[in-house]
Amino acid sequence: MRDSTDTAHPRATDPKTRRRGAELEAAILDAAWAELREHGYGRFTMEGVAGRAGTSKPVLYRRWSSRAELALAAWDSRVPVETDVPDTGSLRGDLLALFERIARRAGAMVNGMIAGVMADAFRHPEMAELLREKLARPTTLTAAVALIVRRAVDRGELPPVRLSHRAARTPLDLVRNEFITCGGSVDHDVLAELVDEVYLPLLRGLDRD
């Protein structure tokens, strides 16, 4: 079990300033993001983050096994995350609400500062590999898609289908591709086209259980 108390730095041993749990983690992620902005990923180090956060490397390594994991966590901390699953009463409505949430998150990701910092990071093989591994794992997004599909099956809007991880991840891929290829923002009409012309036909064409 990891120790969630920061006691490595003299100021952290003072009961008045001792940081634990979420407070300590937030301070580390803020420090990590500041290091990325100031130095880029090429000169991003666990030592630098620990010094800026007023803690120690062991405290960091109890939470993140590498500088790539810490950098990705710092990036995620700068992007809004919505975990509740839309429930509009229809498959199309749920999907459109979900696509709009993904668009808000993607828009934050391509913010000039965030995009510039992470573009530098993703040029490094260990970061690119970590991102590939992350995309291959179930996420709150793929769980949300699976729940939306189950509701649609229960309502009779879809037959029982086999939803693969790649199919569940497709909404993110579609919206992200729009931001990358078209630039700027992705409006409601574009999202509706992605739902109506791409994702709904995909779901209806999936293999049944």
FIDRENPA-651141 format. One record per residue: residue in one letter; x, y, z of N, C-alpha, C, O in turn. Coordinates in steps of 0.001 Angstrom, whole numbers, m for minus. Example, Ala and Ser with C-alpha at 12.3 -4.5 7.8 and 13.67 -1.06 7.14 Angstrom:
BEGIN
   r       npx       npy       npz      capx      capy      capz       cpx       cpy       cpz       opx       opy       opz
   A     13190     m5690      7800     12300     m4500      7800     13200     m3300      7800     14236     m3319      8465
   S     12850     m2250      7080     13670     m1060      7140     12900        30      7870     13409      1138      8039
//
This chain:
BEGIN
   r       npx       npy       npz      capx      capy      capz       cpx       cpy       cpz       opx       opy       opz
   M       854     m1191         0         0         0         0       884      1233         0      1798      1332       818
   R       629      2186      m910      1494      3337     m1007      1170      4318       106        27      4439       546
   D      2222      5024       553      2044      6054      1562      1567      7319       881      2241      7825       m17
   S       423      7838      1285      m138      9010       624       273     10303      1310      m253     11369       987
   T      1232     10221      2279      1667     11411      2991      2993     11885      2446      3890     11076      2210
   D      3137     13189      2241      4368     13785      1757      5168     14250      2960      4808     15233      3607
   T      6280     13529      3269      7107     13910      4402      8553     14076      4012      9415     14204      4882
   A      8846     14076      2708     10228     14057      2263     10877     15429      2315     12101     15515      2410
   H     10129     16471      2258     10666     17827      2218     10491     18457      3584      9457     18245      4218
   P     11476     19237      4071     11354     19792      5421     10059     20519      5677      9456     20359      6738
   R      9615     21324      4711      8394     22070      4955      7171     21165      5020      6158     21533      5615
   A      7260     19950      4395      6120     19044      4383      5972     18304      5701      4929     17702      5959
   T      7037     18341      6570      6950     17638      7843      6252     18493      8902      5861     17982      9951
   D      6098     19760      8639      5357     20636      9546      3883     20262      9498      3297     20266      8415
   P      3258     19940     10632      1847     19538     10611       947     20543      9925       m95     20172      9384
   K      1340     21841      9938       497     22856      9351       525     22815      7826      m412     23270      7170
   T      1610     22264      7264      1745     22283      5809      1821     20888      5203      1990     20753      3991
   R      1701     19863      6014      1781     18494      5492       642     18256      4504      m512     18585      4774
   R       989     17678      3356        m9     17426      2315      m208     15935      2147       739     15153      2234
   R     m1435     15554      1908     m1771     14150      1758     m2683     13958       556     m3313     14897        70
   G     m2736     12706        86     m3727     12295      m888     m3902     13230     m2061     m2946     13555     m2765
   A     m5148     13664     m2267     m5499     14460     m3433     m4777     15801     m3450     m4393     16284     m4515
   E     m4590     16407     m2277     m3905     17702     m2223     m2462     17572     m2699     m1984     18394     m3480
   L     m1777     16545     m2230      m396     16310     m2647      m329     15992     m4131       531     16514     m4841
   E     m1232     15136     m4608     m1223     14758     m6020     m1470     15974     m6911      m823     16122     m7948
   A     m2392     16837     m6518     m2667     18042     m7306     m1441     18942     m7362     m1141     19515     m8410
   A      m721     19074     m6235       478     19905     m6209      1549     19336     m7141      2244     20087     m7826
   I      1679     18015     m7164      2678     17381     m8038      2305     17575     m9500      3168     17887    m10321
   L      1029     17394     m9837       607     17549    m11232       764     19006    m11696      1130     19252    m12846
   D       491     19960    m10815       713     21364    m11153      2194     21609    m11424      2559     22296    m12378
   A      3033     21040    m10576      4475     21207    m10757      4950     20540    m12047      5797     21080    m12759
   A      4398     19367    m12338      4785     18657    m13560      4399     19459    m14796      5172     19556    m15750
   W      3203     20028    m14775      2778     20820    m15932      3647     22063    m16093      3994     22439    m17213
   A      3997     22698    m14982      4873     23865    m15040      6241     23483    m15613      6817     24238    m16397
   E      6760     22322    m15228      8045     21860    m15770      7948     21596    m17275      8863     21933    m18026
   L      6848     20999    m17707      6661     20738    m19137      6598     22042    m19925      7207     22159    m20988
   R      5873     23007    m19411      5747     24288    m20109      7085     25004    m20192      7416     25611    m21211
   E      7846     24926    m19116      9100     25686    m19054     10241     25008    m19799     11055     25678    m20434
   H     10303     23687    m19724     11471     22982    m20250     11176     22067    m21432     12105     21630    m22110
   G      9896     21762    m21697      9591     20767    m22716      9828     19367    m22191     10433     19185    m21135
   Y      9349     18376    m22931      9477     17003    m22440     10925     16526    m22478     11318     15694    m21660
   G     11719     17036    m23408     13113     16602    m23529     13910     16819    m22260     14801     16029    m21950
   R     13608     17880    m21516     14325     18182    m20273     13417     18033    m19049     13705     18563    m17975
   F     12331     17311    m19234     11396     17043    m18139     11942     15897    m17295     12194     14812    m17820
   T     12129     16123    m15985     12696     15095    m15107     11870     14959    m13832     11184     15890    m13409
   M     11957     13782    m13240     11295     13566    m11959     11930     14446    m10889     11239     14934     m9995
   E     13275     14655    m10978     13942     15512    m10007     13400     16940    m10071     13154     17572     m9044
   G     13219     17436    m11301     12716     18792    m11454     11325     18953    m10887     11026     19949    m10228
   V     10462     17961    m11144      9093     18022    m10621      9106     17958     m9096      8417     18729     m8427
   A      9903     17026     m8550      9963     16885     m7095     10423     18183     m6446      9851     18612     m5444
   G     11457     18815     m7011     11951     20065     m6451     10916     21166     m6511     10745     21920     m5553
   R     10224     21261     m7635      9224     22321     m7778      8032     22076     m6848      7443     23024     m6329
   A      7682     20813     m6642      6536     20483     m5790      6890     20453     m4312      6002     20358     m3466
   G      8191     20532     m3988      8594     20468     m2596      8422     19096     m2001      8008     18955      m850
   T      8747     18063     m2798      8621     16694     m2306      9849     15909     m2775     10892     16513     m3030
   S      9758     14610     m2895     10912     13799     m3275     10559     12849     m4410      9384     12590     m4671
   K     11574     12336     m5076     11359     11383     m6168     10603     10138     m5706      9701      9699     m6420
   P     10924      9534     m4533     10151      8350     m4122      8656      8614     m4018      7847      7741     m4334
   V      8283      9818     m3575      6858     10155     m3498      6239     10116     m4886      5119      9632     m5051
   L      6961     10624     m5895      6466     10614     m7270      6359      9187     m7797      5364      8813     m8417
   Y      7403      8395     m7542      7429      7039     m8094      6408      6114     m7436      6084      5066     m7995
   R      5901      6475     m6273      4830      5673     m5678      3527      5848     m6444      2615      5032     m6315
   R      3434      6914     m7246      2216      7196     m8000      2374      6957     m9495      1446      6486    m10152
   W      3538      7277    m10033      3791      7137    m11474      5135      6439    m11662      6135      6823    m11056
   S      5149      5420    m12500      6348      4586    m12615      7418      5198    m13506      8554      4723    m13513
   S      7078      6249    m14263      8052      6848    m15181      7706      8309    m15426      6611      8763    m15095
   R      8644      9036    m16005      8365     10430    m16325      7287     10541    m17407      6544     11522    m17440
   A      7197      9544    m18288      6159      9553    m19323      4775      9460    m18680      3863     10190    m19068
   E      4613      8572    m17705      3322      8440    m17020      2955      9733    m16301      1798     10153    m16329
   L      3935     10363    m15658      3671     11600    m14938      3306     12726    m15918      2393     13509    m15655
   A      4013     12802    m17031      3708     13839    m18020      2301     13662    m18578      1572     14638    m18754
   L      1920     12418    m18858       583     12164    m19388      m487     12489    m18343     m1555     13000    m18680
   A      m195     12192    m17083     m1135     12525    m16011     m1282     14038    m15874     m2382     14537    m15638
   A      m181     14764    m16022      m239     16225    m15950     m1076     16778    m17097     m1849     17718    m16915
   W      m916     16188    m18278     m1714     16596    m19444     m3199     16335    m19179     m4037     17207    m19407
   D     m3516     15142    m18703     m4915     14804    m18409     m5512     15758    m17384     m6699     16077    m17449
   S     m4694     16216    m16436     m5210     17105    m15388     m5591     18475    m15932     m6314     19226    m15277
   R     m5105     18804    m17133     m5414     20109    m17730     m6653     20060    m18615     m7103     21096    m19104
   V     m7205     18875    m18824     m8317     18704    m19746     m9562     18296    m18967     m9498     17356    m18174
   P    m10690     18971    m19165    m11902     18626    m18414    m12403     17226    m18727    m12368     16789    m19877
   V    m12866     16530    m17708    m13380     15176    m17876    m14803     15115    m17315    m15061     15550    m16192
   E    m15712     14571    m18109    m17088     14381    m17647    m17360     12884    m17598    m17237     12192    m18609
   T    m17728     12386    m16426    m17828     10943    m16241    m19264     10420    m16296    m19464      9216    m16458
   D    m20279     11301    m16165    m21643     10792    m16203    m22041     10475    m17639    m21565     11110    m18580
   V    m22917      9489    m17799    m23306      9009    m19122    m24626      9657    m19526    m25593      9596    m18767
   P    m24690     10278    m20706    m25950     10910    m21138    m27095      9898    m21180    m26899      8747    m21571
   D    m28286     10332    m20776    m29469      9476    m20840    m30635     10334    m21314    m31394     10871    m20508
   T    m30767     10455    m22630    m31807     11300    m23226    m33065     10521    m23571    m34090     11110    m23915
   G    m32990      9193    m23480    m34142      8366    m23823    m34092      7792    m25223    m34970      7019    m25607
   S    m33065      8160    m26000    m32928      7593    m27349    m31463      7377    m27663    m30601      8069    m27122
   L    m31177      6428    m28529    m29800      6134    m28908    m29155      7339    m29572    m28043      7732    m29219
   R    m29863      7927    m30541    m29277      9074    m31238    m29012     10238    m30281    m27956     10868    m30340
   G    m29969     10517    m29407    m29796     11604    m28451    m28618     11368    m27523    m27836     12281    m27257
   D    m28490     10126    m27026    m27372      9800    m26138    m26039      9956    m26865    m25087     10512    m26317
   L    m25979      9467    m28089    m24729      9552    m28843    m24360     10994    m29153    m23198     11379    m29033
   L    m25334     11782    m29545    m25049     13175    m29870    m24552     13920    m28630    m23615     14713    m28722
   A    m25168     13674    m27475    m24706     14305    m26238    m23289     13856    m25907    m22467     14658    m25466
   L    m23006     12576    m26119    m21661     12065    m25851    m20645     12684    m26804    m19569     13097    m26372
   F    m20970     12756    m28091    m20057     13356    m29060    m19782     14819    m28711    m18661     15294    m28894
   E    m20782     15531    m28215    m20576     16934    m27841    m19615     17043    m26664    m18798     17962    m26609
   R    m19710     16115    m25729    m18782     16125    m24597    m17368     15800    m25057    m16402     16410    m24599
   I    m17254     14839    m25964    m15933     14510    m26495    m15344     15716    m27223    m14145     15976    m27130
   A    m16185     16446    m27943    m15712     17625    m28675    m15204     18691    m27713    m14202     19349    m27995
   R    m15877     18871    m26590    m15395     19844    m25612    m14029     19443    m25082    m13142     20284    m24936
   R    m13859     18161    m24795    m12567     17687    m24292    m11489     17804    m25365    m10371     18233    m25084
   A    m11830     17420    m26595    m10859     17513    m27683    m10475     18963    m27938     m9319     19258    m28241
   G    m11452     19879    m27814    m11159     21287    m28000    m10156     21783    m26972     m9274     22580    m27290
   A    m10293     21306    m25727     m9333     21682    m24698     m7962     21095    m24986     m6941     21723    m24710
   M     m7940     19883    m25543     m6666     19234    m25850     m5869     19985    m26913     m4639     20007    m26871
   V     m6571     20601    m27866     m5850     21278    m28940     m5659     22762    m28636     m5230     23526    m29501
   N     m5981     23172    m27399     m5619     24502    m26952     m4134     24719    m27231     m3326     23810    m27041
   G     m3774     25915    m27680     m2411     26172    m28126     m1334     25719    m27172      m378     25066    m27591
   M     m1460     26053    m25879      m431     25701    m24921      m356     24196    m24716       732     23620    m24738
   I     m1504     23553    m24517     m1506     22107    m24277      m988     21365    m25496      m167     20455    m25371
   A     m1465     21751    m26679     m1036     21071    m27896       451     21229    m28118      1121     20277    m28520
   G       981     22417    m27863      2407     22642    m28072      3258     21799    m27147      4243     21197    m27573
   V      2875     21757    m25872      3644     20972    m24901      3598     19495    m25239      4634     18830    m25237
   M      2414     18968    m25531      2289     17535    m25735      2784     17096    m27104      3191     15946    m27269
   A      2759     17988    m28090      3339     17630    m29386      4823     17330    m29221      5349     16406    m29842
   D      5493     18109    m28387      6899     17852    m28098      7060     16501    m27405      7954     15723    m27740
   A      6180     16230    m26430      6295     14982    m25674      6087     13758    m26547      6794     12761    m26402
   F      5110     13828    m27465      4765     12655    m28253      5794     12330    m29333      5676     11315    m30020
   R      6795     13183    m29484      7885     12849    m30395      8847     11850    m29773      9711     11307    m30461
   H      8703     11605    m28475      9591     10677    m27780      8949      9293    m27748      7776      9162    m27399
   P      9716      8250    m28113      9142      6895    m28246      8428      6401    m27005      7377      5768    m27114
   E      8982      6680    m25800      8344      6137    m24596      6977      6759    m24359      6079      6096    m23841
   M      6807      8028    m24731      5500      8671    m24574      4510      8142    m25604      3352      7876    m25283
   A      4970      7989    m26844      4093      7457    m27890      3626      6049    m27530      2463      5706    m27743
   E      4532      5232    m26985      4171      3867    m26606      3163      3877    m25456      2218      3088    m25453
   L      3360      4762    m24487      2438      4850    m23362      1051      5267    m23837        45      4758    m23343
   L       994      6192    m24795      m297      6616    m25320      m989      5474    m26048     m2200      5297    m25916
   R      m231      4696    m26816      m827      3537    m27502     m1391      2541    m26495     m2479      2000    m26690
   E      m648      2301    m25420     m1125      1382    m24391     m2398      1921    m23727     m3331      1170    m23444
   K     m2415      3220    m23487     m3592      3832    m22855     m4822      3690    m23735     m5904      3369    m23244
   L     m4664      3928    m25033     m5791      3832    m25954     m6299      2395    m26090     m7455      2178    m26452
   A     m5440      1418    m25802     m5833        12    m25920     m6596      m485    m24693     m7157     m1580    m24711
   R     m6617       322    m23622     m7286      m103    m22386     m8702       470    m22300     m8977      1528    m22866
   P     m9597      m221    m21595    m10928       347    m21364    m10815      1682    m20639     m9927      1874    m19809
   T    m11713      2594    m20957    m11714      3920    m20348    m13138      4282    m19938    m14079      3533    m20203
   T    m13287      5433    m19291    m14634      5898    m18958    m15441      6135    m20229    m16661      5978    m20229
   L    m14763      6514    m21314    m15467      6726    m22579    m16000      5412    m23138    m17175      5329    m23496
   T    m15160      4390    m23220    m15633      3123    m23785    m16712      2505    m22902    m17631      1857    m23403
   A    m16603      2707    m21578    m17659      2221    m20682    m18961      2974    m20936    m20040      2382    m20893
   A    m18866      4282    m21201    m20062      5075    m21489    m20730      4610    m22778    m21953      4482    m22837
   V    m19930      4359    m23804    m20478      3881    m25079    m21165      2535    m24876    m22260      2310    m25390
   A    m20521      1638    m24126    m21105       318    m23877    m22444       443    m23156    m23383      m288    m23472
   L    m22545      1358    m22192    m23799      1545    m21468    m24879      2119    m22391    m26032      1691    m22341
   I    m24504      3084    m23229    m25461      3662    m24180    m25988      2586    m25123    m27181      2557    m25425
   V    m25113      1707    m25586    m25534       628    m26487    m26445      m355    m25759    m27445      m801    m26321
   R    m26108      m701    m24510    m26972     m1627    m23748    m28359     m1036    m23554    m29356     m1746    m23678
   R    m28433       254    m23252    m29741       893    m23110    m30535       826    m24412    m31738       567    m24409
   A    m29833      1067    m25537    m30511      1021    m26835    m31030      m371    m27134    m32117      m520    m27693
   V    m30263     m1400    m26768    m30703     m2781    m26957    m31933     m3052    m26091    m32890     m3676    m26551
   D    m31912     m2587    m24842    m33045     m2792    m23936    m34308     m2099    m24450    m35418     m2595    m24259
   R    m34127      m944    m25107    m35279      m227    m25651    m35742      m776    m26989    m36787      m375    m27501
   G    m34960     m1699    m27560    m35309     m2266    m28849    m34835     m1441    m30035    m35245     m1699    m31167
   E    m33974      m446    m29795    m33465       370    m30892    m32342      m333    m31658    m32079       m20    m32819
   L    m31696     m1273    m31002    m30636     m2067    m31631    m30847     m3524    m31278    m31371     m3837    m30209
   P    m30441     m4423    m32170    m30387     m5829    m31776    m29168     m6029    m30877    m28271     m5186    m30876
   P    m29112     m7107    m30123    m27898     m7364    m29338    m26679     m7387    m30257    m26679     m8071    m31280
   V    m25641     m6637    m29887    m24452     m6540    m30736    m23213     m6836    m29915    m23225     m6744    m28687
   R    m22150     m7191    m30607    m20848     m7399    m29986    m20050     m6119    m30176    m19604     m5825    m31285
   L    m19869     m5361    m29114    m19187     m4076    m29183    m17716     m4268    m28824    m17380     m4456    m27654
   S    m16847     m4223    m29818    m15418     m4374    m29569    m14852     m3098    m28956    m15491     m2046    m28992
   H    m13654     m3197    m28396    m13010     m2011    m27825    m12790      m955    m28902    m13002       232    m28651
   R    m12374     m1361    m30082    m12128      m390    m31142    m13420       317    m31556    m13419      1521    m31813
   A    m14523      m436    m31619    m15802       185    m31971    m16254      1151    m30882    m16824      2201    m31178
   A    m16000       799    m29619    m16376      1684    m28520    m15513      2940    m28482    m15947      3984    m27995
   R    m14281      2834    m29003    m13374      3978    m29011    m13585      4879    m30221    m13045      5984    m30270
   T    m14354      4427    m31185    m14510      5160    m32445    m15051      6575    m32274    m14591      7461    m32995
   P    m15999      6856    m31368    m16435      8249    m31214    m15279      9207    m30946    m15229     10293    m31522
   L    m14352      8814    m30077    m13186      9654    m29813    m12349      9825    m31074    m11914     10932    m31390
   D    m12123      8721    m31800    m11314      8784    m33015    m11951      9702    m34061    m11254     10468    m34727
   L    m13269      9623    m34199    m13960     10442    m35192    m13850     11934    m34868    m13530     12746    m35736
   V    m14118     12278    m33615    m14087     13694    m33237    m12663     14230    m33288    m12426     15335    m33777
   R    m11727     13453    m32788    m10329     13904    m32799     m9844     14114    m34226     m9113     15064    m34505
   N    m10249     13229    m35124     m9842     13375    m36516    m10380     14683    m37116     m9687     15340    m37892
   E    m11610     15056    m36757    m12169     16315    m37253    m11341     17512    m36787    m11069     18429    m37562
   F    m10946     17492    m35520    m10128     18594    m35008     m8767     18655    m35704     m8279     19733    m36044
   I     m8165     17486    m35909     m6821     17461    m36490     m6835     17859    m37955     m5985     18633    m38395
   T     m7798     17332    m38722     m7803     17571    m40161     m8436     18901    m40547     m8041     19512    m41541
   C     m9412     19354    m39769    m10129     20586    m40136     m9693     21797    m39319     m9874     22933    m39757
   G     m9127     21571    m38152     m8715     22677    m37310     m9909     23411    m36724    m11053     23180    m37116
   G     m9624     24301    m35776    m10703     25084    m35185    m11653     24234    m34374    m11280     23187    m33845
   S    m12891     24700    m34283    m13893     23995    m33504    m14731     23085    m34394    m14786     23257    m35611
   V    m15373     22126    m33767    m16277     21212    m34470    m17687     21532    m33978    m17990     21356    m32798
   D    m18548     22001    m34880    m19863     22476    m34448    m20888     21350    m34370    m20605     20201    m34709
   H    m22082     21708    m33917    m23155     20737    m33687    m23517     19990    m34974    m23755     18783    m34938
   D    m23559     20689    m36101    m23955     20051    m37364    m22960     18970    m37773    m23350     17905    m38252
   V    m21684     19248    m37582    m20662     18247    m37916    m20807     17034    m37009    m20729     15899    m37479
   L    m21015     17258    m35721    m21183     16146    m34784    m22415     15313    m35139    m22383     14085    m35051
   A    m23505     15985    m35541    m24707     15260    m35947    m24433     14400    m37174    m24939     13282    m37269
   E    m23639     14906    m38113    m23277     14110    m39290    m22455     12890    m38897    m22657     11801    m39434
   L    m21525     13074    m37957    m20710     11936    m37510    m21582     10857    m36871    m21364      9664    m37078
   V    m22568     11294    m36093    m23473     10339    m35459    m24359      9658    m36498    m24458      8431    m36521
   D    m25008     10452    m37362    m26018      9923    m38292    m25410      9164    m39469    m25953      8150    m39907
   E    m24288      9656    m39975    m23751      9097    m41210    m22629      8080    m40984    m22283      7311    m41881
   V    m22070      8090    m39772    m20930      7191    m39528    m21208      6237    m38368    m21171      5020    m38545
   Y    m21487      6787    m37171    m21491      5900    m36008    m22760      5075    m35874    m22686      3891    m35547
   L    m23912      5665    m36115    m25137      4855    m36059    m25115      3727    m37090    m25453      2596    m36740
   P    m24730      3982    m38352    m24616      2868    m39304    m23606      1816    m38854    m23809       623    m39075
   L    m22513      2259    m38220    m21525      1298    m37725    m22152       389    m36672    m22002      m831    m36737
   L    m22853       976    m35704    m23467       162    m34647    m24481      m816    m35222    m24544     m1971    m34801
   R    m25266      m358    m36176    m26289     m1235    m36752    m25688     m2350    m37589    m26351     m3353    m37852
   G    m24452     m2187    m38005    m23807     m3211    m38810    m22923     m4161    m38032    m22315     m5056    m38617
   L    m22837     m3981    m36706    m21985     m4860    m35902    m22568     m6270    m35830    m23774     m6471    m35973
   D    m21681     m7239    m35603    m22130     m8624    m35434    m23003     m8742    m34201    m22769     m8084    m33187
   R    m24020     m9595    m34305    m24844     m9871    m33140    m24169    m10904    m32274    m23364    m11702    m32752
   D    m24507    m10886    m30965    m24026    m11951    m30060    m24618    m13272    m30474    m24343    m14295    m29847
//
